Amino acid sequence: MTIHTLEPSPETTADVFSSAHAAVLTIDPGDTIVVGSLDASGYLERQTVPGETRPRMFAERRGHCLTGPIAVRGALPGDMLALRLVDIRPGDWGWTVAGAIESPITRRLDLVAGAPSWLLWELDSDAGTGTESRGFSRTLAPFLGVMGLSPAEPGEHSTTPPRASSGGNIDCKELVAGSTLYLPVQVNDALLYLGDGHAAQGDGEVGGTAIECPMRTEAVLDIAHDRPIDSIHAETPVGRVTFGFDADLNVAMGDALDAMVRWMQVLFAVDKPTALALASTVVDLRVTQVANQTWGVHAVLPNGVLV
């Protein structure tokens, strides 16, 4: 096993997904990567007051500042890329903003005309705490908001909406260290992008941002065959997780539930109606995020809940 280190730079970052991007790192299945990523906006310097404008990696931001793409030799369309998250460590600062753009949420809460509210956080990874400039504090639970593969379709693709076909801006707070995320491979060598570090987030990411921060991520990449389902799914410290993404939250819910029911059919050797009946007693449906044009829902089957 080889360990590869990748730092964010003008040569190793992107703000769109594209199968035309040349890989900035090529590894073998089973190798470990240690990847640095800037915050979602690509700040090169930390803010000193909430909302301060500082130099960014991309002068005209189109999407999240991501590190990659990383090629995994031998990964082919139809395979699943297994992304095993070993360690996720935030930088020493982060930010949150709400009300900065018009959205269904800001319209519903009558916040369209007002000024946005910015939070500036001091992050202590060793202590596992974040302290906001007003004095609020909370426990950290870091994860990457964006973990995605290049779509197969040609051209450049926005990093904002998550995609059922290839992942991306999933924004699921369950994907902490100790999790393995399975992503369907769309192009040869997979082409993985990582970034959008979140030091902590609530389900829904209701204000549009989490605690956005730089991140250092250690992960093992492998090619997985014969997975129980062919859609995006994960095994996490809290349990098995399936996902649904759609502009209609009901459709996203149905997709997440359908994937979980199919997984339970395999796990417990039952038919689909029985799996649904069992799911009704043990599976939690959660709104992943309502911030990214394409809404997300994840279904959670807690570990050990059904034996």
SVG drawing of the C-alpha trace seen along z (x, -y; Angstrom):
<svg xmlns="http://www.w3.org/2000/svg" viewBox="-45 -44 49 59">
<polyline fill="none" stroke="black" stroke-width="0.4" points="0.0,0.0 1.3,-3.5 0.4,-6.7 0.0,-9.8 -0.2,-13.4 -2.1,-16.0 -2.2,-19.7 -4.5,-22.4 -2.9,-24.6 -3.8,-26.3 -2.7,-23.0 -4.6,-20.6 -8.0,-22.3 -11.2,-22.7 -14.5,-24.4 -16.5,-22.2 -16.6,-18.5 -15.4,-17.4 -14.3,-14.1 -11.9,-16.3 -9.9,-17.2 -6.5,-15.6 -5.9,-13.7 -3.7,-15.6 -2.9,-12.3 -3.1,-8.7 -3.1,-5.8 -3.7,-2.1 -6.7,-0.5 -6.0,-0.1 -3.7,-3.1 -4.1,-5.7 -4.5,-9.4 -4.0,-12.4 -5.7,-15.3 -5.8,-19.0 -8.7,-21.1 -9.6,-24.7 -13.0,-25.8 -15.9,-25.8 -15.1,-29.4 -11.4,-28.6 -10.1,-31.3 -6.4,-31.5 -6.3,-33.5 -8.6,-33.3 -11.2,-35.9 -10.4,-38.2 -13.9,-39.5 -17.2,-37.7 -17.8,-38.0 -14.5,-39.6 -13.5,-39.4 -10.1,-37.7 -8.1,-36.4 -9.5,-33.2 -8.2,-30.4 -10.6,-31.3 -11.2,-35.0 -14.6,-34.3 -16.2,-31.5 -18.4,-29.1 -18.6,-26.3 -16.9,-24.7 -13.2,-24.8 -12.3,-21.1 -9.1,-19.1 -8.7,-16.7 -9.5,-14.9 -7.8,-11.8 -7.6,-8.8 -7.9,-5.2 -6.2,-2.8 -8.5,-0.2 -11.8,-1.7 -14.4,-1.3 -18.0,-2.4 -20.2,0.1 -17.8,0.5 -18.3,-1.1 -15.5,-3.3 -15.1,-2.6 -14.0,-5.7 -13.0,-4.6 -12.6,-7.7 -9.8,-7.1 -9.4,-10.6 -11.0,-14.0 -9.3,-17.0 -10.6,-20.6 -8.4,-23.7 -8.3,-26.3 -11.1,-28.5 -14.4,-28.4 -17.4,-30.5 -21.2,-30.2 -23.5,-32.6 -27.3,-32.6 -29.6,-34.8 -26.9,-35.6 -28.9,-34.4 -32.6,-34.1 -33.9,-30.6 -37.1,-28.8 -35.9,-28.9 -35.2,-32.7 -38.5,-33.4 -40.4,-31.2 -38.7,-32.9 -39.1,-36.4 -35.3,-37.0 -35.0,-38.0 -34.6,-41.8 -32.4,-41.7 -28.7,-41.6 -27.0,-38.2 -25.7,-37.1 -22.1,-35.8 -20.6,-33.7 -16.8,-33.3 -15.6,-30.2 -12.3,-29.4 -11.8,-25.6 -9.8,-23.4 -9.5,-19.9 -7.6,-18.5 -10.4,-19.6 -13.1,-18.9 -14.8,-22.2 -15.7,-25.3 -16.2,-28.8 -18.1,-31.5 -17.2,-35.2 -20.3,-36.0 -19.3,-33.4 -21.4,-30.4 -19.6,-27.1 -20.4,-23.5 -18.8,-20.1 -17.2,-19.4 -18.3,-16.5 -16.2,-17.0 -17.0,-15.6 -16.6,-16.6 -19.7,-18.1 -18.4,-17.2 -17.2,-13.7 -18.0,-13.0 -16.8,-11.4 -16.8,-13.0 -20.1,-12.6 -20.0,-10.6 -21.6,-13.4 -19.1,-15.7 -18.6,-19.3 -18.3,-21.1 -20.8,-20.3 -21.7,-22.4 -20.6,-21.3 -23.8,-22.6 -26.4,-19.9 -25.7,-16.4 -26.1,-13.7 -27.6,-10.2 -25.2,-9.0 -21.9,-10.2 -22.3,-11.9 -20.8,-15.3 -22.4,-17.8 -24.0,-15.2 -23.7,-17.2 -24.5,-14.3 -23.3,-14.7 -23.2,-11.0 -20.2,-10.6 -17.6,-11.1 -14.3,-9.3 -14.9,-5.6 -17.4,-5.6 -17.1,-4.0 -18.9,-5.8 -19.7,-3.8 -20.0,-5.8 -20.9,-4.5 -18.0,-4.9 -19.0,-6.8 -15.7,-7.2 -12.5,-5.3 -10.3,-5.7 -13.2,-7.2 -11.8,-10.8 -12.6,-11.7 -13.0,-15.2 -12.9,-16.1 -13.7,-19.3 -16.3,-21.5 -15.1,-20.7 -17.7,-21.0 -16.5,-21.2 -20.2,-20.6 -23.6,-20.7 -27.2,-20.1 -29.4,-17.8 -30.8,-19.9 -28.1,-22.5 -31.0,-24.9 -29.2,-28.2 -27.3,-27.1 -23.9,-26.7 -22.4,-24.6 -19.2,-25.5 -17.3,-25.9 -13.6,-25.2 -10.3,-23.9 -9.9,-20.2 -7.3,-17.5 -8.7,-14.1 -7.0,-10.7 -8.8,-8.0 -8.3,-4.6 -9.6,-4.2 -10.6,-0.9 -12.8,0.7 -15.8,2.5 -17.6,5.3 -20.8,7.1 -22.3,4.5 -25.9,5.2 -27.2,2.1 -26.0,0.1 -26.8,-3.4 -24.8,-5.7 -24.7,-4.2 -22.5,-4.1 -21.6,-2.2 -21.0,-4.6 -20.4,-4.4 -24.1,-4.9 -25.4,-2.5 -26.1,-1.8 -27.1,-4.8 -28.8,-5.2 -29.5,-8.4 -32.0,-10.1 -31.6,-13.4 -34.2,-15.2 -35.8,-18.7 -38.9,-17.1 -38.3,-16.2 -40.9,-13.4 -39.0,-11.8 -35.7,-12.1 -37.4,-10.4 -38.8,-7.6 -35.4,-6.9 -33.6,-6.8 -36.2,-4.5 -36.3,-2.2 -32.5,-1.7 -32.7,-0.9 -35.5,1.6 -33.6,3.3 -30.5,3.4 -32.6,4.9 -33.9,7.6 -30.3,8.7 -29.3,8.4 -32.3,10.3 -33.2,12.6 -36.8,11.3 -39.1,10.2 -39.7,6.5 -43.0,6.1 -41.4,7.7 -38.4,5.5 -40.6,2.4 -42.6,3.6 -39.3,4.2 -38.0,0.8 -41.1,-0.9 -40.0,0.3 -36.3,-0.6 -35.3,-2.9 -35.0,-6.7 -35.6,-9.1 -33.7,-12.3 -33.5,-15.4 -29.9,-15.6 -29.9,-19.1 -32.3,-21.7 -29.6,-24.0 -28.4,-22.9 -31.2,-23.0 -31.5,-19.3 -32.8,-18.2 -31.3,-15.3 -32.8,-12.6 -30.9,-9.8 -32.3,-6.7 -30.5,-5.2 -30.6,-1.6 -28.9,-1.9 -26.3,0.7 -27.5,3.6 -31.2,2.4 -32.5,5.6 -30.9,9.0"/>
</svg>
